[in-house]
Amino acid sequence: MKALLEQIVKGIVNNPDAVSVEERESVDFPGLIILEVTVDDSDKGILIGRSGKTINAIRDLIKISAIRNQKRVKVLVKEDERPGKENRRREEKEEVTPKEVDQQTSEMNTQASEEVEDMLNDEV
């Protein structure tokens, strides 16, 4: 199944030399084989496809092969290993306290009511 997955992925990406498939057994689920695909960053969009349709189709093909061989397989796409990627995502999502939300909401309401008042004064 590893060879089948590798052949399918190499057939659809632009940089087939950068494709590698790592096979390992799951620690949590005995009997489950995990196939982890690594591709060039520029090929990830091609591999995943619009709304994940391409990777899901590949998973279906591998699953059919696994069922025929009486095995269980899971296909994963390897994430980027750039340092700080997970930290950057956490930093982007700032935690806001309920007090801050109330304050921002009241400021927005005050600003909106001032704008409405200005518009009404302009019409008169």
N, C-alpha and C positions, 0 to 999 in steps of 0.2 A: 504494500500500500504506500510505503514511503516513495518507492520508485514511480508509482502511478501519479502521486501528488506532485512530485518534482517535475515529471514530464508535462503534466497539465499546466502548471504554473509557468514553466519555461516557455511553453507555447504561446502564452498570452502577454508576457511582459516584454518591454523594450530592451532590457539588459538581462538576458538569460544567464550570463556568467555570474551575476550577483545573487542568483537564487540558491538557497540552501534549505534543507529540511532536516530538522533534528527530531529524532524519535526517542521517546522515553516512556516509561511506565508511570502511571499515576500513583502517588503515595497514598492518597486518600481513598481511591477506588481501585481495589485490586482487579486486574484483568483489563483495565482501561488503558489504551495506548494513546499517548498525546503526540501529535505531529505538529511541530511548530515551524512555520514557514518564515524565512527571512528573505526580503527582497530589497532592492535599492529604494531609497526614499522617493525617488521620482516615479517608481512603479507601484507604490502603495495604492494610489487612486485607481489604477487599472485593475489591480488584484481585488480590491474591495468592490469596485463598481458602484453604480448609482444606487443609493439606498441599500447597499450591501448585497445586491442581487448576484453579482459574480461570485463572491466568496461563499454565499449560501448555496449556489449551484455546485460549486466545487465540493463543498461539504457533503451535499447530497450524493454526488458521485462516489466519494470516498466511503460514505456510510453504506451505500449499496454494495461496494466491494467488500467492506468489512462484514456485512451480514452474510454474504455468500461464503466468506471464510470463517464464519461463526466467531467473529471478534467484535470488540467494541473500540471505536476510534473517535477521537475528538481532534479537530483541526483548529489551530490558533495561528494568528498573524502576530509575529513578534513586534513589540513596541520599540520605539526609538530608545536608544540608550544614552541620549544626550544628558549631561549632568544638569541637575536642577530643573528638569522638565516638570516633575511632580510638584516641586516647590513653587514653580512659577504659576501653576494652576491654582494652588492654594492661595497665593498672594493676590491673584486676580479676583478671587471671591472673598472680599472683605466681609467680616462679620459685623453686622450692625445691630446695636441694642434696640430694644423696643422704644426706649426714650428718644433715641436719635431718629427713629422712624416717625414718631409723633411730632418731633420738632420739625423735621423736613416737611411733613404733611401740612403742619400749620403754616409754615413759611410759604409753601406752594399755594395754600388757600388764600393767604393774605395777598400774595402777589396777584393771583387770579382775580380776586375781588377788586383790587386797585385798578387792574386793567379794564375790568367791566365798568367801573366807575368812570374812568377816563373816556371810554367809548360812549357812555351815556352823556357825559358832559359835552363831548364833541358834537353829538347829534342835536343837542338843544341849542 
